[in-house]
Amino acid sequence: MRRTKSAVVAVLALAFAAVPAPAQIPETFTNLQVLPSDIPREELVRVMRGFTGALGVRCNHCHVGPGPATLEGFDFASDAKETKKVARVMMRMTREINTRLLPQTGRSPLTEVRCMTCHRGVAKPEAAAPASFPTPRG
């Protein structure tokens, strides 16, 4: 019985050693220019995961660092990548559409514009194919 317990503990220890460390996301944030500076860590992670899913990218698409698998050594505050600058503009554009422009339509309920609206899982969205309309008879 004791030997079995030891074996189980050893197997579990090896299994956990093989699991990559959780992402090295800091507890506090600097250089937040669009998101609130006091955003909770869990909320920021949720927002960033939404971006990665909507664009089909990983964190290193916008953030600088050597280890994309674990995010170890990433400089999340860095503005070195153009994609991060573009992302900020896109976030402001989306906010403007949702908070100022869509309400001007007078429609209710409003369908919010989100990253997925245009990106649909790709980093650089392309225009949708034009719709085919029947030729009017007359």
Secondary structure, 3 states (H helix, E strand, C coil): CHHHHHHHHHHHHHHHHHCCCCCCCCCCCCCCCCCCCCCCHHHHHHHHHHHHHHHCCCHHHCCECCECCCCECCECCCCCCHHHHHHHHHHHHHHHHHHHHHHHHCCCCCCCCCHHHHHCCCCCCCCCCCCCCCCCCC
